[in-house]
Amino acid sequence: MARPLDGYRVVDLTRREAGLCAQVLGDLGADVVLVEPPGGAEVRSRAPFIGDRTDSEASLTFRAWARGKRSIVLDIHDPSDRETLRALIERADFLVESEPVGHLESLGFGHEALRALNPRLIHVSVTPFGSTGPRARWLGGDLIAMAAGGPMAITGDTDRAPVRTSSPQAYQHAAIEGAFGAMVALHERNRSGLGQQVDISAQQAVTICTQSCIVAAGVNFPPVMRSATGPRLGTVQIRLTYPAKDGFASITHIFGATVGPATRRLMEYVHDRGFCDAAMRDKDWVQYGQLLFTGEEPIAEFERAKAAVAACTGATLKADLLEAAMQRRLLLAPVSTMKDVFESPQLAARAYFQVPDGEPDGLAFPGPFARFSATPIHYTRPAPALDAHRAEVEAELNAHAPPPVRGLVPTAFDVNAADPRPLAGLKVLDFMWAIAGPATTRALADFGATVVRIESSSRLDVCRTVAPFMNQSNDPEESALFHGTNVGKLMLSLDLTNPASKEIVFELVRWADVVCESYSPRAMKAFGLDWDVLRQVNPKLIMLSTCLMGRTGPLAMYAGFGSLAAAIRG
């Protein structure tokens, strides 16, 4: 079955960082030719390895990021090999690279030279600080990007030096931004006939990890201080990590109209287990934060409540805590070990870990990043041995002449002079909530899509209740986090539980090209707005559904936030 990028070619020049960008394009069907230097790409030397091996074929990191790619070794300092690279780029749709700024230009492969060689080329460059600005030529790996981008300042213990996320993440964020940018550029190329450069800064990519804490100073809000146990709000210390009998659990133990009901259900569970009295169970957990800040509720009482929760979870196995979270709809997740993740019944039910066709050691690797109902991702070959496809690639270059170089003017579609942004004209109906979902549709709006977001005034988006607030107002209209994830959208308030709203929604579905939602599968079905219904209303519709566990499997109905996903998924 055809995939979205079948027939497209990617030249992958990444060595250590950003290889995930080309991997995603390959997952979507593109032919990815990995151009490696003599001795192989640096990522081949990255642990963990298979058993005691340390050879170029034994890196599990390389195998995970290079499934389906083809390998050819080229020394870009050798004139003959540079000609082979030039021929590859002439015939390519995408070039993905993470070379230091100026290096490719010194070899005759700067962006202007590439543009003249292949005007349809989409050139994705992933660098620490982007290709322009005073730090463009600075070096920087994961540690530098996390420090310069903001997340590191708020990660770690209050009384110790900052730390970065222990598993390198910065360039994974940058790589995903690169893949998204490449697809936007391809959409624009279908209109204008021209490629362009997609310039990705790892520093900029990781600012999203601060969840708008980075703009606190700009909205006159006190800076967020790092605290491994949870945020401190004045004299109130929030706790988000609790013990379990066989490890730890993550609990969103906060208050307010959105999360307070889940906290009440948590305290009912703690009471039923015999770890707190009825008076503590029955406190006003929706207004509890306000009671603490006004002094009506002593801080000592909140400390006693946290101790009761800790005693309860500490006496309970992680599996039993997860079962309770499912049954009682608690915002609680066990902290999974790597072994827990690999043996997860949920991931097994979704066939997530897969053995690529031809995998020499029969190893299973993390599978598709998304499930496509009509064009599923599948892996037709394992990660390549070094230089395994030289003869094959060279034969293709000799057999196929490059496409003719046309003038650098629009050739395929008329460009909208009124709005030249690449996604202008795309219509999106947005049912996203919290952070990850709205940030996705915000990106579509940034590139020109018309995004209509549906909200409910009776059940506020949790982002409206989360700091930083403009001028410390605590007004749900003034959350910088909410504004940051929803800027550029049109907003409409509807009560989706009211049958009268359904016809309005259906009218918008008929208008839309894309519907995006991030509720649990239970919610959209209860609203009568699940995929089976909406595709009858608009057969051409594309629907993106994103929730913590996916829409199938034994944990499909598990609902919560990214912090819970981070815990349960390792």
MIROKOL-975353 format. One record per residue (C-alpha): residue number from 1; residue in one letter; x, y, z. Coordinates in steps of 0.02 Angstrom, whole numbers, plus 50000, padded with zeros to 5 digits. Layout:
SITE, num, residu, px, py, pz
SITE, NUM, a, X, Y, Z
...
% end
This chain:
SITE, num, residu, px, py, pz
SITE, 1, m, 50000, 50000, 50000
SITE, 2, a, 50069, 50170, 49950
SITE, 3, r, 50136, 50285, 50084
SITE, 4, p, 50134, 50476, 50077
SITE, 5, l, 50315, 50496, 50019
SITE, 6, d, 50332, 50345, 49906
SITE, 7, g, 50435, 50399, 49754
SITE, 8, y, 50528, 50538, 49845
SITE, 9, r, 50714, 50531, 49885
SITE, 10, v, 50808, 50596, 50038
SITE, 11, v, 50996, 50621, 50044
SITE, 12, d, 51045, 50603, 50227
SITE, 13, l, 51209, 50686, 50272
SITE, 14, t, 51184, 50678, 50460
SITE, 15, r, 51324, 50595, 50555
SITE, 16, r, 51280, 50596, 50740
SITE, 17, e, 51137, 50717, 50772
SITE, 18, a, 50969, 50739, 50686
SITE, 19, g, 50964, 50570, 50595
SITE, 20, l, 50787, 50551, 50662
SITE, 21, c, 50730, 50685, 50539
SITE, 22, a, 50774, 50579, 50387
SITE, 23, q, 50708, 50425, 50478
SITE, 24, v, 50534, 50503, 50492
SITE, 25, l, 50535, 50548, 50307
SITE, 26, g, 50585, 50368, 50272
SITE, 27, d, 50445, 50303, 50383
SITE, 28, l, 50327, 50402, 50271
SITE, 29, g, 50392, 50309, 50119
SITE, 30, a, 50540, 50409, 50054
SITE, 31, d, 50696, 50321, 49990
SITE, 32, v, 50832, 50380, 50112
SITE, 33, v, 51012, 50369, 50052
SITE, 34, l, 51129, 50388, 50201
SITE, 35, v, 51293, 50464, 50143
SITE, 36, e, 51425, 50411, 50269
SITE, 37, p, 51606, 50468, 50286
SITE, 38, p, 51747, 50341, 50279
SITE, 39, g, 51734, 50235, 50436
SITE, 40, g, 51548, 50267, 50450
SITE, 41, a, 51433, 50396, 50529
SITE, 42, e, 51474, 50442, 50709
SITE, 43, v, 51306, 50375, 50768
SITE, 44, r, 51370, 50199, 50732
SITE, 45, s, 51483, 50218, 50884
SITE, 46, r, 51342, 50269, 51002
SITE, 47, a, 51292, 50148, 51141
SITE, 48, p, 51202, 50039, 51183
SITE, 49, f, 51277, 49897, 51082
SITE, 50, i, 51225, 49718, 51046
SITE, 51, g, 51308, 49608, 51177
SITE, 52, d, 51495, 49635, 51188
SITE, 53, r, 51511, 49697, 51009
SITE, 54, t, 51567, 49875, 50970
SITE, 55, d, 51584, 49862, 50780
SITE, 56, s, 51496, 49980, 50659
SITE, 57, e, 51346, 49864, 50642
SITE, 58, a, 51317, 49837, 50829
SITE, 59, s, 51250, 50006, 50886
SITE, 60, l, 51067, 49990, 50936
SITE, 61, t, 51050, 50178, 50920
SITE, 62, f, 51106, 50172, 50739
SITE, 63, r, 50994, 50025, 50700
SITE, 64, a, 50844, 50114, 50775
SITE, 65, w, 50874, 50276, 50678
SITE, 66, a, 50927, 50199, 50512
SITE, 67, r, 50794, 50068, 50475
SITE, 68, g, 50753, 50067, 50291
SITE, 69, k, 50898, 50181, 50243
SITE, 70, r, 51027, 50136, 50112
SITE, 71, s, 51213, 50169, 50145
SITE, 72, i, 51348, 50236, 50030
SITE, 73, v, 51518, 50294, 50091
SITE, 74, l, 51579, 50456, 50013
SITE, 75, d, 51726, 50565, 50064
SITE, 76, i, 51660, 50740, 50028
SITE, 77, h, 51839, 50803, 50028
SITE, 78, d, 51878, 50690, 49878
SITE, 79, p, 51835, 50771, 49709
SITE, 80, s, 51770, 50608, 49634
SITE, 81, d, 51657, 50571, 49782
SITE, 82, r, 51597, 50752, 49781
SITE, 83, e, 51536, 50725, 49603
SITE, 84, t, 51439, 50571, 49660
SITE, 85, l, 51362, 50674, 49799
SITE, 86, r, 51321, 50811, 49675
SITE, 87, a, 51233, 50684, 49565
SITE, 88, l, 51134, 50619, 49713
SITE, 89, i, 51078, 50793, 49763
SITE, 90, e, 51030, 50835, 49584
SITE, 91, r, 50905, 50693, 49586
SITE, 92, a, 50844, 50714, 49766
SITE, 93, d, 50689, 50795, 49840
SITE, 94, f, 50762, 50821, 50014
SITE, 95, l, 50935, 50849, 50087
SITE, 96, v, 50951, 50829, 50276
SITE, 97, e, 51114, 50882, 50357
SITE, 98, s, 51184, 50939, 50523
SITE, 99, e, 51354, 51004, 50468
SITE, 100, p, 51433, 51153, 50555
SITE, 101, v, 51377, 51317, 50478
SITE, 102, g, 51491, 51360, 50331
SITE, 103, h, 51566, 51186, 50308
SITE, 104, l, 51460, 51133, 50159
SITE, 105, e, 51482, 51304, 50081
SITE, 106, s, 51671, 51283, 50090
SITE, 107, l, 51651, 51123, 49988
SITE, 108, g, 51541, 51202, 49856
SITE, 109, f, 51376, 51140, 49931
SITE, 110, g, 51311, 51300, 50011
SITE, 111, h, 51126, 51333, 49998
SITE, 112, e, 51140, 51449, 49848
SITE, 113, a, 51246, 51320, 49755
SITE, 114, l, 51119, 51184, 49799
SITE, 115, r, 50977, 51295, 49740
SITE, 116, a, 51061, 51320, 49572
SITE, 117, l, 51098, 51134, 49558
SITE, 118, n, 50921, 51078, 49602
SITE, 119, p, 50790, 51216, 49621
SITE, 120, r, 50662, 51090, 49685
SITE, 121, l, 50774, 51031, 49828
SITE, 122, i, 50708, 51049, 50006
SITE, 123, h, 50865, 51077, 50110
SITE, 124, v, 50845, 51040, 50296
SITE, 125, s, 50990, 51100, 50404
SITE, 126, v, 50993, 51061, 50590
SITE, 127, t, 51122, 51156, 50691
SITE, 128, p, 51145, 51209, 50873
SITE, 129, f, 51094, 51391, 50847
SITE, 130, g, 51030, 51402, 50669
SITE, 131, s, 51122, 51463, 50515
SITE, 132, t, 51111, 51649, 50557
SITE, 133, g, 51142, 51759, 50708
SITE, 134, p, 51293, 51792, 50820
SITE, 135, r, 51305, 51611, 50880
SITE, 136, a, 51277, 51526, 50712
SITE, 137, r, 51454, 51458, 50702
SITE, 138, w, 51463, 51404, 50884
SITE, 139, l, 51478, 51219, 50919
SITE, 140, g, 51350, 51135, 51030
SITE, 141, g, 51285, 50963, 51074
SITE, 142, d, 51137, 50910, 51179
SITE, 143, l, 51202, 50986, 51341
SITE, 144, i, 51234, 51155, 51258
SITE, 145, a, 51065, 51160, 51172
SITE, 146, m, 50972, 51118, 51333
SITE, 147, a, 51069, 51251, 51428
SITE, 148, a, 51050, 51386, 51296
SITE, 149, g, 50867, 51347, 51260
SITE, 150, g, 50802, 51360, 51438
SITE, 151, p, 50749, 51185, 51496
SITE, 152, m, 50908, 51152, 51593
SITE, 153, a, 50884, 51304, 51705
SITE, 154, i, 50724, 51229, 51776
SITE, 155, t, 50782, 51046, 51783
SITE, 156, g, 50857, 50972, 51941
SITE, 157, d, 50858, 50999, 52128
SITE, 158, t, 50829, 51172, 52201
SITE, 159, d, 50991, 51172, 52302
SITE, 160, r, 51104, 51100, 52167
SITE, 161, a, 51171, 51144, 51996
SITE, 162, p, 51054, 51123, 51846
SITE, 163, v, 51052, 50959, 51750
SITE, 164, r, 50990, 50911, 51577
SITE, 165, t, 50869, 50770, 51541
SITE, 166, s, 50976, 50616, 51565
SITE, 167, s, 50941, 50540, 51394
SITE, 168, p, 50992, 50664, 51256
SITE, 169, q, 50833, 50747, 51191
SITE, 170, a, 50879, 50915, 51113
SITE, 171, y, 50919, 50853, 50939
SITE, 172, q, 50770, 50736, 50940
SITE, 173, h, 50660, 50891, 50959
SITE, 174, a, 50759, 50979, 50824
SITE, 175, a, 50747, 50828, 50708
SITE, 176, i, 50558, 50818, 50726
SITE, 177, e, 50546, 51006, 50691
SITE, 178, g, 50651, 50972, 50536
SITE, 179, a, 50535, 50835, 50475
SITE, 180, f, 50383, 50946, 50503
SITE, 181, g, 50468, 51089, 50412
SITE, 182, a, 50514, 50975, 50267
SITE, 183, m, 50332, 50922, 50246
SITE, 184, v, 50272, 51102, 50251
SITE, 185, a, 50403, 51147, 50121
SITE, 186, l, 50346, 51001, 50012
SITE, 187, h, 50166, 51062, 50023
SITE, 188, e, 50225, 51234, 49965
SITE, 189, r, 50330, 51156, 49826
SITE, 190, n, 50174, 51074, 49757
SITE, 191, r, 50108, 51251, 49734
SITE, 192, s, 50261, 51348, 49675
SITE, 193, g, 50372, 51212, 49603
SITE, 194, l, 50518, 51273, 49709
SITE, 195, g, 50614, 51202, 49856
SITE, 196, q, 50683, 51303, 50000
SITE, 197, q, 50795, 51292, 50153
SITE, 198, v, 50721, 51234, 50317
SITE, 199, d, 50837, 51309, 50448
SITE, 200, i, 50820, 51221, 50618
SITE, 201, s, 50900, 51284, 50778
SITE, 202, a, 50911, 51154, 50918
SITE, 203, q, 50913, 51298, 51043
SITE, 204, q, 50748, 51363, 50976
SITE, 205, a, 50671, 51189, 50961
SITE, 206, v, 50693, 51149, 51146
SITE, 207, t, 50615, 51311, 51210
SITE, 208, i, 50447, 51222, 51197
SITE, 209, c, 50506, 51107, 51338
SITE, 210, t, 50496, 51254, 51458
SITE, 211, q, 50307, 51259, 51432
SITE, 212, s, 50309, 51450, 51422
SITE, 213, c, 50414, 51471, 51580
SITE, 214, i, 50538, 51553, 51461
SITE, 215, v, 50420, 51702, 51439
SITE, 216, a, 50385, 51729, 51624
SITE, 217, a, 50495, 51884, 51632
SITE, 218, g, 50410, 51954, 51478
SITE, 219, v, 50238, 51947, 51560
SITE, 220, n, 50295, 52011, 51731
SITE, 221, f, 50283, 51842, 51817
SITE, 222, p, 50412, 51779, 51944
SITE, 223, p, 50540, 51663, 51864
SITE, 224, v, 50509, 51478, 51882
SITE, 225, m, 50637, 51394, 51996
SITE, 226, r, 50693, 51216, 51973
SITE, 227, s, 50626, 51090, 52096
SITE, 228, a, 50640, 50904, 52065
SITE, 229, t, 50497, 50867, 52184
SITE, 230, g, 50374, 50985, 52097
SITE, 231, p, 50341, 51171, 52081
SITE, 232, r, 50340, 51284, 52233
SITE, 233, l, 50204, 51415, 52234
SITE, 234, g, 50246, 51536, 52374
SITE, 235, t, 50246, 51431, 52532
SITE, 236, v, 50155, 51287, 52446
SITE, 237, q, 50265, 51143, 52387
SITE, 238, i, 50179, 51036, 52255
SITE, 239, r, 50232, 50854, 52251
SITE, 240, l, 50223, 50758, 52088
SITE, 241, t, 50324, 50600, 52125
SITE, 242, y, 50273, 50472, 52256
SITE, 243, p, 50343, 50303, 52313
SITE, 244, a, 50270, 50136, 52260
SITE, 245, k, 50303, 49968, 52340
SITE, 246, d, 50412, 49919, 52193
SITE, 247, g, 50469, 50089, 52127
SITE, 248, f, 50387, 50258, 52103
SITE, 249, a, 50230, 50340, 52036
SITE, 250, s, 50193, 50508, 51956
SITE, 251, i, 50036, 50597, 52018
SITE, 252, t, 49966, 50763, 51956
SITE, 253, h, 49923, 50815, 52134
SITE, 254, i, 49858, 50991, 52103
SITE, 255, f, 49693, 51083, 52115
SITE, 256, g, 49574, 51197, 52019
SITE, 257, a, 49420, 51172, 51913
SITE, 258, t, 49506, 51058, 51787
SITE, 259, v, 49617, 50946, 51893
SITE, 260, g, 49532, 50964, 52064
SITE, 261, p, 49400, 50830, 52028
SITE, 262, a, 49539, 50704, 51991
SITE, 263, t, 49625, 50752, 52153
SITE, 264, r, 49462, 50721, 52245
SITE, 265, r, 49451, 50548, 52166
SITE, 266, l, 49631, 50517, 52222
SITE, 267, m, 49588, 50561, 52402
SITE, 268, e, 49434, 50449, 52395
SITE, 269, y, 49550, 50307, 52343
SITE, 270, v, 49671, 50348, 52484
SITE, 271, h, 49524, 50349, 52606
SITE, 272, d, 49455, 50185, 52542
SITE, 273, r, 49626, 50107, 52567
SITE, 274, g, 49624, 50167, 52748
SITE, 275, f, 49762, 50298, 52736
SITE, 276, c, 49660, 50455, 52776
SITE, 277, d, 49502, 50502, 52868
SITE, 278, a, 49337, 50561, 52794
SITE, 279, a, 49372, 50742, 52840
SITE, 280, m, 49527, 50743, 52732
SITE, 281, r, 49438, 50651, 52591
SITE, 282, d, 49299, 50780, 52590
SITE, 283, k, 49403, 50938, 52582
SITE, 284, d, 49364, 51057, 52438
SITE, 285, w, 49498, 50995, 52318
SITE, 286, v, 49439, 51110, 52178
SITE, 287, q, 49463, 51270, 52281
SITE, 288, y, 49601, 51196, 52390
SITE, 289, g, 49740, 51301, 52313
SITE, 290, q, 49646, 51461, 52352
SITE, 291, l, 49614, 51402, 52529
SITE, 292, l, 49800, 51375, 52553
SITE, 293, f, 49849, 51544, 52482
SITE, 294, t, 49724, 51638, 52591
SITE, 295, g, 49777, 51544, 52747
SITE, 296, e, 49605, 51470, 52775
SITE, 297, e, 49684, 51299, 52758
SITE, 298, p, 49849, 51277, 52853
SITE, 299, i, 50001, 51219, 52753
SITE, 300, a, 50021, 51083, 52884
SITE, 301, e, 49857, 51005, 52824
SITE, 302, f, 49921, 50996, 52645
SITE, 303, e, 50081, 50915, 52707
SITE, 304, r, 49974, 50789, 52802
SITE, 305, a, 49875, 50753, 52642
SITE, 306, k, 50035, 50723, 52542
SITE, 307, a, 50099, 50607, 52678
SITE, 308, a, 49937, 50508, 52671
SITE, 309, v, 49953, 50490, 52482
SITE, 310, a, 50134, 50435, 52500
SITE, 311, a, 50090, 50305, 52632
SITE, 312, c, 49954, 50237, 52518
SITE, 313, t, 50059, 50227, 52360
SITE, 314, g, 50212, 50164, 52455
SITE, 315, a, 50111, 50013, 52513
SITE, 316, t, 50050, 49973, 52336
SITE, 317, l, 50129, 49889, 52185
SITE, 318, k, 50145, 49992, 52026
SITE, 319, a, 50029, 49874, 51931
SITE, 320, d, 49894, 49896, 52064
SITE, 321, l, 49914, 50085, 52059
SITE, 322, l, 49891, 50081, 51870
SITE, 323, e, 49736, 49973, 51887
SITE, 324, a, 49665, 50098, 52014
SITE, 325, a, 49705, 50242, 51897
SITE, 326, m, 49608, 50156, 51757
SITE, 327, q, 49458, 50111, 51865
SITE, 328, r, 49445, 50277, 51958
SITE, 329, r, 49511, 50395, 51822
SITE, 330, l, 49657, 50454, 51928
SITE, 331, l, 49795, 50566, 51861
SITE, 332, l, 49923, 50437, 51916
SITE, 333, a, 50053, 50336, 51821
SITE, 334, p, 50184, 50211, 51877
SITE, 335, v, 50363, 50259, 51835
SITE, 336, s, 50411, 50121, 51714
SITE, 337, t, 50584, 50046, 51699
SITE, 338, m, 50654, 50007, 51526
SITE, 339, k, 50608, 49825, 51555
SITE, 340, d, 50430, 49877, 51601
SITE, 341, v, 50416, 49973, 51438
SITE, 342, f, 50482, 49833, 51330
SITE, 343, e, 50362, 49709, 51411
SITE, 344, s, 50213, 49829, 51410
SITE, 345, p, 50048, 49742, 51367
SITE, 346, q, 49988, 49905, 51291
SITE, 347, l, 50133, 49917, 51170
SITE, 348, a, 50117, 49731, 51132
SITE, 349, a, 49933, 49752, 51090
SITE, 350, r, 49979, 49893, 50970
SITE, 351, a, 50123, 49789, 50894
SITE, 352, y, 50238, 49935, 50930
SITE, 353, f, 50403, 49842, 50940
SITE, 354, q, 50439, 49770, 50768
SITE, 355, v, 50573, 49665, 50685
SITE, 356, p, 50616, 49747, 50517
SITE, 357, d, 50615, 49634, 50365
SITE, 358, g, 50788, 49557, 50348
SITE, 359, e, 50849, 49609, 50523
SITE, 360, p, 51006, 49500, 50539
SITE, 361, d, 50996, 49475, 50728
SITE, 362, g, 50807, 49463, 50739
SITE, 363, l, 50800, 49615, 50853
SITE, 364, a, 50640, 49712, 50885
SITE, 365, f, 50646, 49902, 50877
SITE, 366, p, 50525, 50044, 50919
SITE, 367, g, 50398, 50050, 50780
SITE, 368, p, 50294, 50181, 50688
SITE, 369, f, 50272, 50352, 50767
SITE, 370, a, 50091, 50355, 50709
SITE, 371, r, 49958, 50239, 50642
SITE, 372, f, 49888, 50285, 50472
SITE, 373, s, 49723, 50200, 50432
SITE, 374, a, 49747, 50201, 50243
SITE, 375, t, 49936, 50212, 50220
SITE, 376, p, 50019, 50120, 50366
SITE, 377, i, 50205, 50132, 50402
SITE, 378, h, 50301, 49972, 50372
SITE, 379, y, 50487, 49930, 50373
SITE, 380, t, 50550, 49842, 50218
SITE, 381, r, 50734, 49829, 50266
SITE, 382, p, 50842, 49841, 50423
SITE, 383, a, 50975, 49972, 50457
SITE, 384, p, 51111, 49957, 50324
SITE, 385, a, 51284, 49885, 50339
SITE, 386, l, 51418, 50014, 50301
SITE, 387, d, 51427, 50055, 50114
SITE, 388, a, 51307, 49911, 50078
SITE, 389, h, 51216, 50000, 49936
SITE, 390, r, 51358, 50083, 49841
SITE, 391, a, 51339, 49980, 49682
SITE, 392, e, 51150, 49995, 49687
SITE, 393, v, 51151, 50185, 49709
SITE, 394, e, 51285, 50214, 49578
SITE, 395, a, 51189, 50107, 49452
SITE, 396, e, 51033, 50212, 49482
SITE, 397, l, 51131, 50373, 49456
SITE, 398, n, 51199, 50307, 49291
SITE, 399, a, 51028, 50249, 49234
SITE, 400, h, 50928, 50406, 49274
SITE, 401, a, 50972, 50579, 49214
SITE, 402, p, 50934, 50723, 49332
SITE, 403, p, 50774, 50820, 49297
SITE, 404, p, 50799, 50977, 49193
SITE, 405, v, 50841, 51135, 49291
SITE, 406, r, 50700, 51258, 49266
SITE, 407, g, 50708, 51443, 49300
SITE, 408, l, 50687, 51497, 49480
SITE, 409, v, 50507, 51551, 49457
SITE, 410, p, 50342, 51470, 49510
SITE, 411, t, 50297, 51333, 49386
SITE, 412, a, 50166, 51217, 49458
SITE, 413, f, 50032, 51316, 49548
SITE, 414, d, 49985, 51497, 49570
SITE, 415, v, 50054, 51575, 49728
SITE, 416, n, 49925, 51666, 49834
SITE, 417, a, 49991, 51844, 49833
SITE, 418, a, 49873, 51894, 49973
SITE, 419, d, 49943, 51760, 50089
SITE, 420, p, 50102, 51675, 50027
SITE, 421, r, 50121, 51566, 50183
SITE, 422, p, 50137, 51383, 50134
SITE, 423, l, 49980, 51318, 50222
SITE, 424, a, 49867, 51463, 50171
SITE, 425, g, 49698, 51392, 50124
SITE, 426, l, 49711, 51239, 50238
SITE, 427, k, 49560, 51231, 50354
SITE, 428, v, 49581, 51149, 50525
SITE, 429, l, 49451, 51112, 50659
SITE, 430, d, 49540, 51101, 50826
SITE, 431, f, 49475, 51000, 50975
SITE, 432, m, 49647, 50992, 51056
SITE, 433, w, 49674, 51030, 51241
SITE, 434, a, 49817, 51052, 51367
SITE, 435, i, 49989, 51078, 51286
SITE, 436, a, 50049, 50949, 51159
SITE, 437, g, 49891, 50950, 51053
SITE, 438, p, 49866, 51139, 51043
SITE, 439, a, 50052, 51164, 51007
SITE, 440, t, 50029, 51054, 50853
SITE, 441, t, 49885, 51155, 50783
SITE, 442, r, 49973, 51317, 50830
SITE, 443, a, 50115, 51262, 50714
SITE, 444, l, 49989, 51239, 50573
SITE, 445, a, 49921, 51414, 50607
SITE, 446, d, 50097, 51486, 50604
SITE, 447, f, 50116, 51427, 50425
SITE, 448, g, 49951, 51499, 50366
SITE, 449, a, 49816, 51372, 50405
SITE, 450, t, 49647, 51437, 50464
SITE, 451, v, 49625, 51352, 50633
SITE, 452, v, 49458, 51357, 50724
SITE, 453, r, 49477, 51299, 50902
SITE, 454, i, 49327, 51231, 50998
SITE, 455, e, 49325, 51268, 51185
SITE, 456, s, 49204, 51246, 51328
SITE, 457, s, 49173, 51382, 51456
SITE, 458, s, 49103, 51252, 51576
SITE, 459, r, 49262, 51146, 51574
SITE, 460, l, 49411, 51260, 51554
SITE, 461, d, 49565, 51200, 51463
SITE, 462, v, 49694, 51158, 51596
SITE, 463, c, 49817, 51277, 51512
SITE, 464, r, 49706, 51425, 51558
SITE, 465, t, 49738, 51383, 51741
SITE, 466, v, 49927, 51364, 51731
SITE, 467, a, 50063, 51495, 51757
SITE, 468, p, 50146, 51603, 51701
SITE, 469, f, 50005, 51730, 51705
SITE, 470, m, 50019, 51906, 51636
SITE, 471, n, 50052, 52026, 51780
SITE, 472, q, 50022, 51883, 51904
SITE, 473, s, 49835, 51900, 51877
SITE, 474, n, 49779, 51716, 51886
SITE, 475, d, 49648, 51766, 51756
SITE, 476, p, 49608, 51618, 51638
SITE, 477, e, 49614, 51743, 51493
SITE, 478, e, 49793, 51790, 51537
SITE, 479, s, 49891, 51627, 51547
SITE, 480, a, 50047, 51648, 51442
SITE, 481, l, 50052, 51459, 51422
SITE, 482, f, 49878, 51460, 51345
SITE, 483, h, 49917, 51606, 51231
SITE, 484, g, 50082, 51528, 51178
SITE, 485, t, 49998, 51367, 51121
SITE, 486, n, 49848, 51450, 51038
SITE, 487, v, 49909, 51609, 50957
SITE, 488, g, 49844, 51634, 50779
SITE, 489, k, 49685, 51532, 50801
SITE, 490, l, 49501, 51577, 50794
SITE, 491, m, 49408, 51527, 50953
SITE, 492, l, 49230, 51463, 50974
SITE, 493, s, 49149, 51407, 51138
SITE, 494, l, 49030, 51260, 51125
SITE, 495, d, 48959, 51139, 51253
SITE, 496, l, 48989, 50975, 51163
SITE, 497, t, 48872, 50884, 51283
SITE, 498, n, 48727, 50992, 51218
SITE, 499, p, 48644, 50906, 51067
SITE, 500, a, 48614, 51076, 50989
SITE, 501, s, 48803, 51097, 50969
SITE, 502, k, 48819, 50945, 50857
SITE, 503, e, 48746, 51027, 50701
SITE, 504, i, 48865, 51173, 50722
SITE, 505, v, 49009, 51051, 50735
SITE, 506, f, 48950, 50953, 50583
SITE, 507, e, 48942, 51115, 50482
SITE, 508, l, 49122, 51151, 50532
SITE, 509, v, 49174, 50971, 50490
SITE, 510, r, 49103, 50993, 50315
SITE, 511, w, 49205, 51153, 50300
SITE, 512, a, 49368, 51078, 50367
SITE, 513, d, 49509, 50985, 50281
SITE, 514, v, 49579, 50923, 50446
SITE, 515, v, 49506, 50886, 50618
SITE, 516, c, 49626, 50871, 50765
SITE, 517, e, 49580, 50806, 50938
SITE, 518, s, 49674, 50750, 51092
SITE, 519, y, 49538, 50678, 51205
SITE, 520, s, 49533, 50499, 51263
SITE, 521, p, 49437, 50384, 51143
SITE, 522, r, 49294, 50383, 51269
SITE, 523, a, 49263, 50570, 51253
SITE, 524, m, 49245, 50591, 51064
SITE, 525, k, 49133, 50438, 51055
SITE, 526, a, 49025, 50508, 51197
SITE, 527, f, 49010, 50672, 51102
SITE, 528, g, 48958, 50575, 50945
SITE, 529, l, 49109, 50647, 50855
SITE, 530, d, 49223, 50496, 50829
SITE, 531, w, 49306, 50453, 50663
SITE, 532, d, 49170, 50335, 50603
SITE, 533, v, 49042, 50475, 50620
SITE, 534, l, 49146, 50620, 50552
SITE, 535, r, 49206, 50531, 50395
SITE, 536, q, 49024, 50506, 50348
SITE, 537, v, 48998, 50694, 50365
SITE, 538, n, 49154, 50734, 50262
SITE, 539, p, 49230, 50587, 50166
SITE, 540, k, 49385, 50689, 50118
SITE, 541, l, 49426, 50729, 50299
SITE, 542, i, 49596, 50696, 50378
SITE, 543, m, 49580, 50667, 50565
SITE, 544, l, 49724, 50673, 50688
SITE, 545, s, 49687, 50589, 50855
SITE, 546, t, 49822, 50600, 50987
SITE, 547, c, 49808, 50540, 51166
SITE, 548, l, 49926, 50465, 51293
SITE, 549, m, 49909, 50281, 51245
SITE, 550, g, 49833, 50282, 51071
SITE, 551, r, 49655, 50231, 51028
SITE, 552, t, 49677, 50043, 51044
SITE, 553, g, 49746, 49922, 51174
SITE, 554, p, 49705, 49887, 51357
SITE, 555, l, 49760, 50062, 51412
SITE, 556, a, 49672, 50158, 51273
SITE, 557, m, 49552, 50241, 51395
SITE, 558, y, 49693, 50299, 51509
SITE, 559, a, 49688, 50490, 51510
SITE, 560, g, 49808, 50619, 51575
SITE, 561, f, 49952, 50736, 51538
SITE, 562, g, 50126, 50725, 51465
SITE, 563, s, 50207, 50706, 51635
SITE, 564, l, 50109, 50544, 51659
SITE, 565, a, 50159, 50484, 51485
SITE, 566, a, 50341, 50523, 51526
SITE, 567, a, 50327, 50415, 51682
SITE, 568, i, 50237, 50265, 51609
SITE, 569, r, 50340, 50264, 51449
SITE, 570, g, 50512, 50271, 51524
% end
